Amino acid sequence: MSSTPVKIVQALLKDPTNPEVVNQLVSPDAVYVSLNYDDPDLKSSYLGQTPIGTK
């Protein structure tokens, strides 16, 4: 059975915190990008630069 993009997104949304589900659907070399500027790890990673759109 082949997975369509819609089925992949539905599976991720159904159980996004289950590592088994995520590992089956996401490439091992995928990179996580946080879009939340309140994330302390994100704040420390941009080394004092002002994030785009926050001036």
N, C-alpha and C positions, 0 to 999 in steps of 0.2 A: 504494500500500500504506500503510495507516495504522499508526501505532505505538501499541502499548498501553503503559501504564505499566511493565509487566513487561519488555517488549522494550527500553524506554528504559534502565531500570536495568541490564539484562543487558549492553547495549552499553557503558554507562559503566564497568561493572565489568570488562568484557573488556579495555578499553584506556584506563584512566583518565588516563594521562599524555600521550595523543596529542591535541594541540590541535585537529586537524581533526575528530576524533570529538566532543570536548567542545563545540566551537563549533557543530556540527550539532545537538546535543541540548540545549544550555543557552542560555537567553535571554541576549542581550548585556547586559542590565541586572541580571543575577543578582549577588548579593553573596556573597562567600566568608566563611565564619565558621569560625575555628579553634576547636576544642574541646580544644586541647592547651595547658595553662598553662605548659608548658616552652618555648613558642614566643617568642623574644625580641621579635618584632614585636608580639605580643599583650601582652606585659608592658609595653612602652613605650606602648601605645595606651590602657591604662586609667588612666594618669596617677596611679599610686600608690594607687588605690582597691583595696580587698581584693575580689577576685572572689567572687561568690556561691558558697558551699559550701566555702570554703578556710580558714575561721577555725578 
